Amino acid sequence: MSSTSSVSGSNPIVSVASSNSAGAAGGSVIDVSELVSELVSATQAPQESLISNQTQAVTAEISAVGTLQSALSTFQSSLSALDTPSAFGSETASSTDPTAFTAAAASDATLGSYSVAVTQLAQAEQLVSEPFAGGSSATVGTGTLQLSLGGTSFSVTIDDSDNTVAGIAGAINSATGNPGIEASVVTGTDGAHLVLTSSLTGASNTIQIAETDGGSGLSALTYGTGNTGNYTQESAAQDAEFSVAGVSYTSASNTVTDALSGVTLSLAGTTSAPATLTVSTNTSSIETNIQAFVSAYNTLQQSLASLGSYDSTTATAAPMMGNPLLLGIQSELQSALYSIVDTGSSSYNSLASVGITTNSDGTLSLNQTTLAAALSSDFSAVSQLFSGASGVATSLNTQITSDLGSGGPISSTSQTLVQQEDALTQQSDQLQQQMNALSASLTQQYSALNTLLSSLQTTSSYLTQAFASLPQVQGTQSA
């Protein structure tokens, strides 16, 4: 009777088949694929874990540097309202009688108060023709009219297609070269009237109308010096007349830009008594810009603090905690914020002196009352504090421009980190190649071993069967 035996260890990868098993016929003794996979994994896992952790750290730092760059750029945009003297050249103009005039001041307007008296507004000429019985469709005649407004003339040819009052009005409005004569038809109980209105004010912008074809078909529509019977002048062309600080001035327009340097006057009515025009510094807009600067810096500070923070509860460090780039930029910002600036004033030469102080978390606070008092007391010093050659906003803008520049520390750090990330990717690729080679080598070695073991198992099985078939030796039993 044949016997069955098996040899097995704790690892199922290697097994010895019985003499009646498939192994006896040359079957596999070792699970080569699983064995090689486990050996390769054991070799690869520690190195792969190290590369993965390093890659995650570098990727997080690249993202953090991008956040830093964005935060600085956003903050820098708030400096444009404070970093040049022209930013503090915001002027405002006001009128004590806005029914007579309003005013707007440019940054170069001279501060001061001025008496303004308006005696006459500029207006445009308007002519109303004699009535035409039959209404707007009444036939007037044909021919050629030459109309002029001020020094500009144009011609209108009227034929049978547009020889009515309405047709002539339409022809005038659509005529090429019309400088601003608007024609309309007003119909009353006495008939239709052609109304011509100038779009240009001023005494020189009068309307003249002549018939130039030698005929008389349109003579009822002519108008000019010595020929005013065909129209009623509803409104005369006239200039505005006013005075600023007692100096008389005339203007063809009610919008006047050259009577007072840097100030635009918009005349709206006449004055019974002079009104006062005041040109002053627009401190409210400056206060708004400074408040925006404080808010923008606080947003930046919160971003910087987050990038360099440490959470003791989770024992987790932010990507840039202790990073020299972050620490250097924070130091530069604080140096500019806390600097003493040569403003020409010993009272207003620092941010603290105009009401901007630092909180315990590094953010800023603004005392509006202190700032308003500083602007009122010494506007020039406050302007120099921010926009002077060594002013706070000027220094910050210069420094951030350098930090964000192509050769600056942020760019250099980003390039270094990207190179590190690329190197880690190469390491990962190389490791994979090495593991592929190791897998191939081990597979070859263990496949050969497997073949050998299979051969030995076959031989063992044969010998077992051979020994079992030998005749048994019977011993002589003694009596």
C-alpha positions in Angstrom: 0.0 0.0 0.0 1.4 3.4 -0.9 2.0 6.0 1.7 1.3 9.7 1.6 3.6 12.3 3.1 3.8 16.1 3.1 6.3 18.7 4.1 5.0 22.1 4.9 6.1 25.2 6.8 4.3 28.1 8.2 4.7 29.9 4.8 2.2 28.6 2.3 4.4 30.0 -0.6 6.6 26.9 -0.4 5.0 23.4 -0.2 6.0 19.8 -0.9 3.4 17.8 -2.7 2.7 14.2 -1.9 3.8 11.3 -4.1 0.3 11.2 -5.5 0.1 14.9 -6.0 0.6 16.9 -9.2 4.0 18.0 -7.7 5.2 14.4 -8.2 4.7 14.9 -11.9 6.7 18.1 -11.9 4.3 20.6 -10.5 5.3 23.9 -8.8 6.8 23.7 -5.3 7.1 27.5 -4.8 4.5 30.3 -5.6 7.2 32.4 -7.4 4.9 35.3 -8.2 3.7 35.9 -4.7 7.1 35.3 -3.2 8.8 37.8 -5.5 6.0 40.4 -5.0 6.4 40.2 -1.2 10.2 40.5 -1.4 10.1 43.5 -3.8 7.4 45.2 -1.7 9.5 44.8 1.5 12.5 46.4 -0.3 10.5 49.2 -2.0 8.1 50.3 0.7 10.6 52.1 3.0 12.2 54.0 0.2 8.9 54.8 -1.5 7.5 56.1 1.8 10.5 58.4 2.3 10.2 59.8 -1.2 6.4 60.2 -0.9 6.8 62.1 2.4 9.5 64.4 1.0 7.4 65.1 -2.1 4.3 66.0 0.0 6.4 68.4 2.0 7.9 70.1 -1.0 4.5 70.3 -2.8 3.0 71.9 0.3 5.8 74.4 0.5 5.4 75.3 -3.2 1.7 75.9 -2.6 2.6 78.0 0.5 5.0 80.1 -1.5 2.3 80.7 -4.1 -0.1 81.8 -1.3 2.6 84.2 0.0 3.2 85.7 -3.4 -0.6 86.2 -3.9 -1.0 87.8 -0.5 1.9 90.3 -1.1 0.5 91.2 -4.5 -2.9 91.8 -3.2 -1.5 94.0 -0.4 0.7 95.9 -2.8 -2.4 97.0 -4.8 -3.6 99.0 -1.8 -0.4 101.0 -1.8 -1.1 102.7 -5.1 -3.6 105.1 -3.3 -0.8 106.3 -0.9 2.7 105.8 -2.4 2.9 108.9 -4.6 2.4 112.6 -3.8 -0.2 112.8 -6.5 -2.3 110.3 -4.5 -2.6 113.0 -1.8 -3.6 115.6 -4.4 -7.2 114.9 -4.1 -9.1 118.2 -4.0 -12.8 118.9 -3.6 -14.8 122.0 -4.6 -18.1 123.1 -3.1 -20.6 125.9 -3.7 -22.8 127.7 -1.2 -25.5 128.0 -3.9 -25.7 124.8 -6.0 -28.8 126.3 -7.8 -26.4 128.8 -9.3 -23.4 126.6 -9.9 -21.6 123.5 -8.9 -17.9 122.8 -9.1 -15.3 120.0 -9.4 -11.6 120.3 -8.6 -8.7 118.5 -10.2 -5.6 117.5 -8.2 -3.8 120.7 -9.3 -6.5 123.1 -8.1 -5.3 125.9 -5.8 -6.8 125.8 -2.4 -8.9 128.8 -1.4 -12.3 130.4 -1.3 -13.7 132.6 -4.1 -16.8 134.8 -4.6 -18.8 133.8 -7.7 -21.6 135.9 -9.2 -23.6 134.7 -12.2 -25.5 137.3 -14.1 -26.4 135.4 -17.3 -26.4 131.8 -18.5 -25.2 130.7 -22.0 -28.0 129.7 -24.2 -28.7 128.4 -27.7 -30.7 130.2 -30.4 -34.1 128.9 -31.3 -36.2 130.1 -34.3 -39.9 129.5 -34.9 -41.2 130.0 -38.4 -44.5 131.7 -39.4 -47.4 129.2 -39.6 -48.1 127.1 -42.7 -51.8 126.4 -43.1 -52.6 122.8 -43.8 -50.3 121.4 -41.0 -47.1 119.5 -41.3 -48.0 118.1 -44.7 -48.5 121.6 -46.2 -46.4 122.1 -49.3 -43.7 124.8 -48.9 -41.7 124.6 -52.2 -38.6 123.2 -53.8 -35.0 124.5 -54.1 -31.8 124.6 -52.2 -31.3 126.1 -48.7 -27.9 127.0 -47.2 -28.0 126.9 -43.4 -25.1 128.0 -41.1 -24.5 127.7 -37.4 -21.7 130.0 -36.2 -19.0 129.6 -38.9 -20.1 126.2 -40.3 -22.5 126.0 -43.3 -24.2 123.1 -45.1 -26.8 122.8 -48.0 -30.1 121.1 -48.2 -31.8 120.4 -51.5 -35.6 120.1 -51.4 -37.5 118.3 -54.2 -41.0 117.1 -54.7 -40.3 114.1 -52.3 -39.7 116.3 -49.2 -41.2 119.7 -50.0 -43.6 119.7 -47.1 -42.9 121.3 -43.6 -42.3 117.8 -42.2 -40.2 116.8 -45.2 -38.0 119.8 -44.9 -37.5 119.2 -41.2 -36.4 115.7 -41.9 -34.0 116.8 -44.7 -32.3 119.3 -42.4 -31.8 116.7 -39.7 -30.3 114.1 -42.0 -28.2 116.5 -44.0 -24.5 115.8 -44.3 -22.3 118.4 -42.5 -25.0 119.6 -40.2 -23.0 121.1 -37.2 -26.0 121.0 -34.8 -29.2 122.6 -36.1 -32.1 120.4 -35.0 -35.4 120.8 -36.9 -38.8 119.9 -35.7 -42.5 120.7 -36.5 -44.9 122.2 -33.9 -48.5 122.5 -35.0 -50.9 125.0 -33.5 -54.3 126.3 -34.2 -52.8 128.6 -36.8 -50.9 125.9 -38.7 -47.6 124.1 -38.7 -44.4 125.9 -37.6 -40.8 124.8 -38.5 -38.7 125.1 -35.3 -34.9 125.3 -35.7 -32.9 124.9 -32.5 -29.1 125.1 -32.1 -27.4 122.4 -30.1 -24.5 124.9 -29.4 -24.8 127.6 -26.9 -22.9 130.9 -27.2 -23.4 134.3 -28.8 -21.4 133.3 -31.9 -23.5 130.3 -32.7 -26.4 132.1 -34.5 -28.5 130.4 -37.2 -28.6 131.9 -40.7 -30.7 130.5 -43.6 -30.5 131.5 -47.3 -31.9 130.2 -50.6 -29.0 129.6 -53.0 -30.6 128.3 -56.2 -31.6 131.7 -57.5 -35.3 130.9 -57.1 -37.9 131.8 -54.5 -39.6 128.5 -53.8 -38.2 128.4 -50.3 -38.0 132.1 -49.5 -40.5 131.7 -46.7 -37.8 129.8 -44.8 -34.9 132.2 -45.1 -33.5 134.1 -42.1 -30.6 136.5 -41.4 -29.4 140.0 -40.9 -32.1 142.3 -42.3 -34.4 139.4 -43.0 -36.0 138.3 -39.7 -39.6 138.5 -40.7 -40.1 134.7 -41.5 -39.2 133.6 -37.9 -39.7 134.6 -34.3 -36.6 134.3 -32.2 -37.8 132.3 -29.3 -34.4 132.2 -27.7 -31.3 134.3 -28.5 -27.8 132.9 -28.8 -25.8 134.3 -25.9 -22.8 133.8 -23.7 -22.7 133.1 -20.0 -21.6 136.1 -18.0 -20.2 135.7 -14.5 -17.3 136.8 -12.2 -14.9 134.9 -10.0 -13.3 136.9 -7.2 -14.6 140.0 -8.8 -13.0 139.2 -12.2 -15.6 139.2 -15.0 -15.6 136.4 -17.5 -17.8 135.3 -20.5 -18.2 131.8 -21.8 -20.0 130.2 -24.8 -20.8 127.2 -22.6 -22.3 126.9 -19.1 -19.5 124.4 -18.4 -16.4 126.5 -17.7 -12.9 124.9 -17.3 -10.6 127.8 -17.8 -11.8 130.6 -15.5 -10.1 129.2 -12.4 -7.1 126.9 -12.8 -7.9 123.3 -11.9 -11.6 123.9 -11.3 -14.6 123.1 -13.5 -17.7 125.3 -13.0 -21.1 124.1 -14.1 -23.4 127.2 -14.3 -27.0 126.4 -13.5 -28.7 129.8 -12.7 -28.1 133.4 -11.9 -27.3 134.7 -8.4 -29.1 137.5 -6.6 -26.0 137.8 -4.4 -22.5 136.3 -4.9 -22.1 132.7 -3.7 -18.9 131.2 -2.3 -16.7 128.6 -4.1 -14.4 126.7 -1.7 -11.6 124.5 -3.0 -10.1 122.3 -0.2 -8.3 119.1 0.3 -10.5 116.0 0.1 -9.4 114.6 3.5 -12.3 112.1 3.6 -11.0 110.2 0.6 -7.5 110.2 2.1 -8.9 108.8 5.3 -10.7 106.1 3.3 -7.5 105.1 1.5 -5.5 104.9 4.8 -8.3 102.7 6.3 -8.1 100.5 3.2 -4.3 100.2 3.7 -4.8 99.1 7.3 -7.4 96.6 6.4 -5.2 95.2 3.5 -2.2 94.9 5.8 -4.3 93.0 8.4 -5.4 90.5 5.7 -1.7 90.1 4.7 -0.7 89.6 8.3 -3.3 86.9 8.9 -2.0 85.1 5.8 1.6 85.3 6.9 0.8 84.1 10.4 -1.1 81.2 9.0 1.8 80.1 6.8 4.2 80.1 9.7 2.0 78.8 12.5 2.2 75.8 14.7 -0.9 73.9 16.1 0.1 72.6 19.5 -3.1 70.6 19.8 -2.4 68.5 16.8 1.4 69.0 16.9 1.2 70.2 13.3 3.5 72.8 11.7 2.4 75.0 8.9 4.4 74.6 5.6 6.6 77.7 6.2 7.1 77.6 9.9 10.6 78.9 10.6 11.2 79.4 6.8 13.9 82.0 6.2 11.9 83.5 3.3 8.8 84.1 5.3 10.8 85.4 8.3 12.8 87.7 6.1 9.7 89.2 4.5 8.0 89.7 7.8 11.0 91.5 9.1 11.1 93.8 6.1 7.4 94.7 6.5 7.8 95.5 10.2 10.9 97.6 9.5 8.9 99.8 7.1 5.9 100.0 9.4 7.8 101.0 12.5 10.3 103.4 10.8 10.6 107.1 11.6 10.2 109.1 8.4 11.6 112.5 7.7 8.4 114.4 7.1 9.6 117.8 8.2 7.5 117.5 11.3 8.5 116.1 14.7 4.9 115.5 15.6 3.8 113.4 12.6 6.7 111.2 11.5 5.5 107.6 12.2 2.4 105.6 11.8 1.7 105.6 15.5 1.7 109.5 15.5 -1.2 109.5 13.0 -3.2 106.9 14.9 -2.0 103.6 13.4 -0.9 101.2 16.2 0.0 97.5 16.3 -2.1 94.9 18.1 -0.7 91.9 20.0 -1.4 89.6 17.0 0.6 91.8 14.6 -2.4 93.4 13.0 -2.9 97.2 12.9 -5.6 99.4 14.4 -6.6 102.9 13.1 -7.8 105.7 15.4 -9.9 107.8 13.0 -10.0 110.8 15.4 -6.2 111.0 15.6 -5.8 110.6 11.9 -8.3 113.4 11.2 -6.5 115.7 13.6 -3.2 115.0 11.9 -4.6 115.6 8.4 -6.2 118.9 9.6 -3.1 120.0 11.5 -0.3 119.1 9.0 -1.6 117.6 5.8 1.8 117.8 4.1 3.5 115.8 6.9 1.0 113.0 6.6 1.4 113.0 2.9 5.2 112.7 3.3 4.8 110.0 5.9 3.2 107.7 3.3 4.3 109.0 -0.1 7.7 110.7 0.5 10.9 109.2 -0.9 11.3 107.2 2.4 7.6 107.1 3.2 5.9 104.0 4.6 3.9 103.2 1.5 6.8 104.1 -0.9 9.2 101.8 1.0 6.7 98.9 1.2 6.0 99.2 -2.5 9.7 99.2 -3.4 10.4 96.2 -1.1 7.4 94.1 -2.3 8.3 94.9 -6.0 11.8 93.5 -5.3 10.4 90.5 -3.4 8.0 89.6 -6.3 10.5 90.4 -9.1 11.9 87.7 -11.4 15.2 87.7 -9.5 13.7 88.1 -6.1 13.7 85.7 -3.2 10.2 84.4 -3.9 11.1 83.5 -7.5 14.4 81.9 -6.4 12.7 79.9 -3.7 10.0 78.7 -6.1 12.6 77.6 -8.6 14.5 75.7 -6.0 11.4 73.9 -4.7 10.4 73.0 -8.2 13.8 71.5 -8.9 13.5 69.5 -5.6 10.1 68.2 -6.7 11.5 67.2 -10.1 14.4 65.4 -8.4 12.1 63.5 -6.2 10.0 62.5 -9.2 13.2 61.2 -10.8 14.0 59.3 -7.7 10.6 57.7 -7.7 11.0 56.7 -11.3 14.5 55.3 -10.7 13.2 53.3 -7.7 10.5 51.8 -9.8 13.0 50.9 -12.5 15.2 49.3 -9.8 12.3 47.3 -8.4 11.3 46.2 -11.9 14.8 44.9 -12.4 14.8 43.3 -8.9 11.5 41.6 -9.6 12.8 40.2 -12.9 16.0 38.9 -11.3 14.2 37.3 -8.4 11.6 35.8 -10.6 14.4 34.2 -12.7 16.2 32.9 -9.6 13.2 31.5 -7.9 11.8 30.0 -11.1 15.1 28.1 -11.5 14.9 27.0 -7.8 11.3 26.0 -8.3 12.3 23.8 -11.3 15.0 22.2 -9.2 12.7 21.5 -6.3 10.1 20.1 -8.5 12.7 17.7 -10.0 13.9 16.6 -6.6 10.3 16.0 -5.5 9.7 13.8 -8.6 12.9 11.8 -7.8 11.8 11.5 -4.1 8.5 10.2 -5.2 10.0 7.6 -7.5 12.4 6.4 -4.8 9.6 6.0 -2.4 7.6 4.0 -4.8 10.6 1.8 -5.7 11.4 1.0 -2.0 7.8 0.1 -1.4 7.8 -2.5 -4.2 10.9 -4.4 -2.8 10.0 -7.9 -1.4 9.9 -8.0 2.4 12.6 -10.2 4.1 10.9 -12.8 6.4 12.8 -13.7 9.5 12.9 -17.4 10.7 10.9 -17.9 13.8 12.6 -20.1 16.3 10.7 -22.9 17.9 
